[in-house]
Amino acid sequence: MRDINEIKKRAEIYSKSQTLSFISETMPSGRKNFYNGFIIKIHTDMLIFFDIVIKKEFPILLENIEIIEPSKKEINIQTAWEIYKKSIEKV
């Protein structure tokens, strides 16, 4: 069983430091989703995540997160951050 408190603590640290993060999410159906981007906001039961590939913000339930760690994606952090900034300017 996953430790939701540990996942939440890591998410808070990565969010505060604006770390490009990798998240592996397992849906109740068993389907796995993989994301690279930034943790925007953390709530009690979920976090809001911005994926740099699909260029969208969306919620992820903490209970569905299998892995949360710094991303190993080969992209410059400034480039990733600019993708995020451009997407919020459009809103």
N, C-alpha and C positions, 0 to 999 in steps of 0.2 A: 504494500500500500504506500502511496506517495505521501510525503510530509508536506502538506499545503503551506504550513508556516515557513518551512525552508524555501519553498518555491517563491512565496511572497517576499521573503527577505532578500533573496537574490534579485528578484524583479525590482525591488526598491533601490538596491545598490546600482544595478545596471541603468535604471531610469535616471537616477541622480547624476551619474557620471556620463550619461549619454553614450553608453557603450553600444556599438553595433552588435546586436544579439541574435542568436540562433535559438529557435523554439521548435521542438517536436511535439505535436499535439496528436493524441489518439482519441478519436471520436467514439461514442458509445457503440457504434456499429462495427468498430474495429479498424476503420479507415484511418490512415496516418497522414497528417499534413505537416509540412516543413516550411518554416518562415525564416527570413533574415531581414532585420530592420531594427526599429527603435521602440522601446516601451514608452508610451506617451503618458499613461495614467494608470494607477493601481486602485482598485476597489476591493471591497471585502472578499468577493467571490470571483472576480475576474480582473483582467487587465486590458487596456486598450493598446493595441499594437499597430505600428505602421510598417508594412512590408515594402521594401525598396524595389522589389520586382513587379508586384502588381500595383504598386503606388496607391495604396488605399489603407485607411485606418479601419480596424474592426476589433470586436471584443473576442477574447479567448478566456474560457473558464479555467480557473486555476486547477481545478480537479482533473482537467483533461491534459495538462502539461506533463509530458514525460521527461523532457530535457529542456533546460534553459541554461545557456552558457554563452560566453563571448563567441561571436561568429568567426568562422574560418574562411568565409567567402573572400575571394580575391578581388576586393574592391577597396579603393582608397576611402578612408573615413570621411574626408572632405567631400568627395563625390557622393557618397551615400547621404551625408547630411544635406547637401544641396538638393538631392532628389526629394527629400522630405520637405525642405523649406519651400521649394517650388510647388509642391502639392498643396501646402496650406495656404499659399498665396492665391491659388485659384478659387478657394472657397469663399 
